[in-house]
C-alpha cells in the first residue's frame, strides 16, 4: 500500500480509531498515540530499534491493544526542507514497517521535534536522566500533534 497524506489517513480511519506516531531514531523509536477523536497526541513508549520484523510485531500489538488503525512516521527533512538521505531512510523504513505491521502509513515533517521537546524539558527542570527516558516518546507526540493540528477538519 503506498503512503497516504495524513489527511487521507485520517479520512480512511473508522470512527473512534487512533493513530500511532513514530519518531524513528538510530537506537530508539519514540511512540505516541492519539486520542480517538484524533485531536490530542500523547507520549506512549519508546521501543529499542532492532530487526524490522520484531519492531513491526511490537507496533502491531500496540495497534491492536489501543485500537489504532494507522501510522504517522516522522520524516527528518533538512533544515531547508530538502529530502536527503536521512529522510529517504526514514521513508523506506516506515513503508517496510507499515507493510510488515499491516497498517496504512503517512509521513510528517519532524524537524526539530526532539530539540523542542528537550528545550521544554530543560525549562521544566527535568534532570538529564529523566529527559533521556522520556524524550523519544515526547518527540513522537510532538510530531503527531503537529500532524493532527495541521489536518484537523474545520
C-alpha positions as CSV (number, residue, x, y, z in Angstrom):
1,X,0.0,0.0,0.0
2,X,1.5,3.4,-1.0
3,X,1.9,6.1,1.7
4,X,-1.1,8.4,2.2
5,X,-1.1,12.0,3.3
6,X,-2.1,12.5,6.9
7,X,-5.4,14.0,5.8
8,X,-6.1,10.9,3.6
9,X,-5.1,8.6,6.5
10,X,-7.4,10.4,8.9
11,X,-10.3,10.2,6.4
12,X,-9.7,6.5,5.9
13,X,-10.0,5.5,9.6
14,X,-13.1,4.1,11.1
15,X,-14.7,6.3,13.8
16,X,-13.0,6.2,17.2
17,X,-9.8,4.8,15.8
18,X,-6.4,6.1,17.0
19,X,-3.2,6.9,15.2
20,X,0.3,5.9,16.3
21,X,3.1,8.4,15.8
22,X,6.6,7.0,15.4
23,X,9.8,9.0,15.7
24,X,12.4,6.6,14.4
25,X,15.9,7.3,15.8
26,X,19.0,5.3,15.2
27,X,18.8,3.4,18.5
28,X,15.3,4.2,19.9
29,X,11.9,4.7,18.3
30,X,9.6,7.1,20.1
31,X,6.0,6.0,20.1
32,X,3.0,8.3,20.6
33,X,-0.8,7.7,20.5
34,X,-3.6,9.9,19.5
35,X,-6.9,10.0,21.3
36,X,-10.0,8.5,19.5
37,X,-11.1,12.0,18.3
38,X,-7.7,12.5,16.6
39,X,-7.3,15.8,18.4
40,X,-4.6,15.1,21.1
41,X,-1.3,13.2,20.9
42,X,0.3,11.8,24.0
43,X,3.7,10.1,24.6
44,X,3.2,6.3,24.8
45,X,6.5,4.4,25.0
46,X,9.9,4.0,23.4
47,X,11.0,0.9,21.5
48,X,14.5,-0.3,21.0
49,X,15.4,-0.1,17.3
50,X,16.1,-3.7,16.2
51,X,15.1,-6.0,13.4
52,X,12.2,-4.7,11.4
53,X,10.0,-7.8,11.9
54,X,10.3,-7.6,15.7
55,X,9.6,-3.8,15.8
56,X,6.6,-4.3,13.4
57,X,5.2,-7.0,15.7
58,X,5.5,-4.6,18.7
59,X,3.8,-1.8,16.8
60,X,1.1,-4.1,15.5
61,X,0.5,-5.3,19.1
62,X,0.2,-1.7,20.3
63,X,-2.3,-1.0,17.5
64,X,-4.4,-4.0,18.5
65,X,-4.3,-3.2,22.2
66,X,-5.0,0.6,21.7
67,X,-7.4,0.5,18.7
68,X,-5.1,2.2,16.3
69,X,-5.6,2.0,12.6
70,X,-2.6,3.8,11.1
71,X,0.9,5.1,11.5
72,X,2.3,8.6,11.2
73,X,6.1,8.3,10.8
74,X,8.4,11.3,11.4
75,X,10.4,12.4,8.3
76,X,13.7,14.1,9.1
77,X,13.8,16.7,6.4
78,X,16.8,19.0,6.1
79,X,16.5,22.4,7.8
80,X,15.8,23.9,4.3
81,X,13.0,21.4,3.7
82,X,15.2,19.2,1.5
83,X,14.7,15.5,1.2
84,X,18.1,14.0,2.0
85,X,19.5,10.5,2.8
86,X,18.1,10.5,6.4
87,X,14.6,11.3,5.1
88,X,14.9,8.6,2.4
89,X,16.0,6.1,5.0
90,X,13.1,7.0,7.3
91,X,10.6,6.7,4.4
92,X,12.0,3.3,3.3
93,X,11.9,2.1,6.9
94,X,8.4,3.5,7.5
95,X,7.0,1.8,4.4
96,X,8.6,-1.5,5.3
97,X,7.3,-1.3,8.8
98,X,3.8,-0.4,7.7
99,X,3.7,-3.3,5.3
100,X,5.0,-5.7,8.0
101,X,2.6,-4.4,10.6
102,X,-0.3,-4.4,8.0
103,X,-1.2,-0.7,8.8
104,X,-1.5,2.2,6.5
105,X,1.2,4.9,6.8
106,X,1.6,8.6,6.3
107,X,4.7,10.7,6.8
108,X,5.1,14.0,8.6
109,X,8.0,16.5,8.9
110,X,9.6,16.0,12.3
111,X,12.4,18.7,12.0
112,X,13.4,20.0,15.5
113,X,10.8,17.8,17.4
114,X,13.5,16.4,19.7
115,X,15.2,19.8,20.1
116,X,11.8,21.4,21.0
117,X,10.9,18.7,23.5
118,X,14.4,18.7,25.1
119,X,14.2,22.5,25.5
120,X,10.7,22.2,27.1
121,X,12.0,19.5,29.5
122,X,15.0,21.6,30.4
123,X,12.7,24.6,31.2
124,X,10.6,22.2,33.3
125,X,13.8,21.4,35.2
126,X,13.9,17.7,34.4
127,X,17.2,16.0,35.1
128,X,19.3,14.7,32.2
129,X,18.4,11.1,33.2
130,X,14.6,11.8,33.2
131,X,14.9,13.7,29.9
132,X,16.8,10.7,28.3
133,X,14.0,8.4,29.5
134,X,11.2,10.5,28.0
135,X,12.4,12.4,25.1
136,X,11.8,9.9,22.3
137,X,8.1,9.3,23.1
138,X,7.6,13.0,23.8
139,X,9.2,13.9,20.4
140,X,6.8,11.4,18.7
141,X,3.9,13.0,20.4
142,X,5.1,16.5,19.4
143,X,5.4,15.3,15.7
144,X,2.0,13.5,15.8
145,X,0.3,16.6,17.4
146,X,1.6,18.8,14.6
147,X,0.2,16.4,12.0
148,X,-3.2,16.2,13.9
149,X,-3.3,20.0,14.2
150,X,-2.5,20.7,10.6
151,X,-5.1,18.2,9.3
152,X,-7.9,18.8,11.8
153,X,-11.1,19.3,9.8
154,X,-13.0,22.5,10.2
